[in-house]
Amino acid sequence: MSASSTQTLAPATLTSTDRCDRCGAQAYVMAELPGGSQLLFCGHHWGTHEAAIRPKVVTIVDELHRLNERP
């Protein structure tokens, strides 16, 4: 994780209505870019693009831990 990014384990910020910008699946990661733009990723696409995107972001909300939650 870069020094300028943060990871949160706070109550869920992303909801089931937040969708991956790449494929439309439920988003579990939100990456905020300088200037305030946000990118949303499902677990699969975050894993695919994380290395390229992480150095460019200001903040990361990572809720991938929710993928294994049971209701």
N, C-alpha and C positions, 0 to 999 in steps of 0.2 A: 504494500500500500504506500502511495507517495505521501510525503509529509503534508501536502496541502489537501488531501482528501480525508474524509471521515467516514466511519462505518457506524451505523446505528443499530442498536438492539432494542430501541424504544418500542412502544406499542405500534402496531402496523400503521404505516403511513400510506402504503399502496393498498388499493382495494381490488376486488374482483372486476371492477369496471375499468381498471388501468390495464391497457393492452400493450404488448410488445410492438414497437414501431416497425419491426422487421417482418413478423409473421402473424400478429394479431392474437397470440396466446396470452394468458394472464401474465402480467409483468410482475417480477419480483425484485428488480433492480432499477433504480432511477439514477442516472448520472447527470449532474448539472454542469453545464459548460460555462466558461467565462461569458458574461453578458446575460446570463439567466436562462438560456435555452436548456431544455431537459430532453433526455433520451430515455426511453423505457425499454427494458429487455426482459424476455423470459429467461429462465435458467440456461437453456441451450444456447441462445444467441449471446448472452453475457459471457458464457464460457468461450465461445468462438471469438468474440471481439474484445474481451477484457484487456488483453495485453496492449492493444493498439489504442484503446480509449482511456484507460486509467491515467496515463501521464498528462492527459489534456483536460481532465475534469477538475472542478472546484470542490464538489461534494458528491458522495455516493451514498445512496440509501440502499442497503443490501439486506433484503428480507428473504434470502434463499433458504434460511433455516425453516421458514414456514412451509416449504415443500413437503416436509415429512410430518407435519402436524396432523394429529387425528382430532376430529370434532368431538 
